Amino acid sequence: MKRILIGAGLLALMGTGAAAQTIGATIARFDDNWLTVMRNGMTEHAASLSGVDLQVEDAADDVAKQLDQVTNFVAAGVDAIIVNIVDTSAGEAMSAAAGNVPLVFVNREPDNVDTLPSTQAFVASNEIESGTLAAFEGCKLLRAAGKAGGARGYLLMGQLSNQAAVQRTKDVDDVIGMDMCSFISIIDRQTANWNREEAQNLMTNWLSAGEEFDVVFANNDEMAIGAIQAMKAAGIGMADVVVTGVDASQDALLAMQAGDLDVTVFQDAVGQGAGSVDTAIAIANGEDVAQKVYIPFQLVVPSNIDQFLARN
């Protein structure tokens, strides 16, 4: 199996197989809005394929439970397994538990992504793109607003056990480390675990400190929206603060239309879900497919929001 990067367009070239096949899928958590869209994309695509039975389980953010689910899928004799991993540092354990059963990690990059067995693959988007696109656009907006002489902001991070949160945070640091954006300094950074309510509470605490700030970088849209809710409750005009997120969720696009959210980045949840099914079937059929399937991120701003509203 080749370790190469391929675009989303090649997913359509992967075989879907004619024989009846059963795929077991374990999702990190069912109560996450973005993962729900991905899961729906997965189940709807599988339902459209003849002879494919997809069984989906909720890992409830529990690594041990997810590992048991993988073990149970193997014992049940499934043809392939899809894992949206709870903790990205548990990749080797998941790979080992799958044994010779084809396994596809989706969305969250496992720590062993570069040493996956030949029967395993990873389908997602390259997180270097996501945080970089969002942070750089935020930098440009601050410069356009006359803040190049100095701007201060906050950084809301996702779950620190998640590779995406680590990479998106690094992306922000890398951008503000560039000469063009070095005028930006981070007052504080804390995790809000991808959660809107936690982000709202954290932003409320930050606001109580009375620090002046110009920008809020959030690792995802849910946290960006939580921060916006806290700022609006405190009477802060959203035209005076740049807010960036990632995912281009339906709620985020509505917030952008309302003039509250300035930047987000489209991550194709449906494409990742469908792509993981296609890749799992292709491996089960013995086909030679890429071990890293990257579906591109796309910058979303008010000027191009219409094309993304049509996708949600």
C-alpha angles and dihedrals in degrees: 000000000000121000099217137127119249133180129245091257091070093060088082089061093061115102121250097198130227101234121088110266135184121213124191117206129189118195121201092233136347095209094068113102097213094044088050090059090049092048091050090050089052096049095042092050092048090049089055092057120084115243098006119129114191118194113192126194134186115237089193091217090295117130094197091050091050092050089052090051091054091048091049092050090054091049090049090057100242117175094228142358132220119202127193091189123227096206116022091210089067094069097112092050091052092046092051093046091054091056110177094346111109111255131192122193110208132200099340115072114230118222091244095054092124094051102042117149116254091259094057136075144173126233119188144095124285106261092204086072097048103056093034094053092048097044095044092050089049089052091051092050091051091051090049089052091056096255097124090109090067137325132185130202152160130250122214112200131200125229107321090218088063121090092214092059092049093048096044090050090050089049090058091048091049092051095049087047090063118098091241093055103029090108088079120090128185115232094192140343127202139159121258092177095240087293127136096209094047090049091050091052093046093049090049089055092049091049090053089063089066096225117158112238140171107194143032118202113197126188090222142011096254091061092043089055091048090053091048091052091052093048094048090048087055091052096250114154109237091213087069097055131058112221124188131187140165132235105045091234119182092256091049092052090051089050089051091050088052090054095248103106118052104186139017135158123230113237110186102233094172091047092051092048094049092042092055090054093049092047093048091052093046092053091046088053090054094247123155105246135160116274091214116047110183121192109198124248117228128208115241122200132155092270094061102026094112094071091054096045086063091059096055 
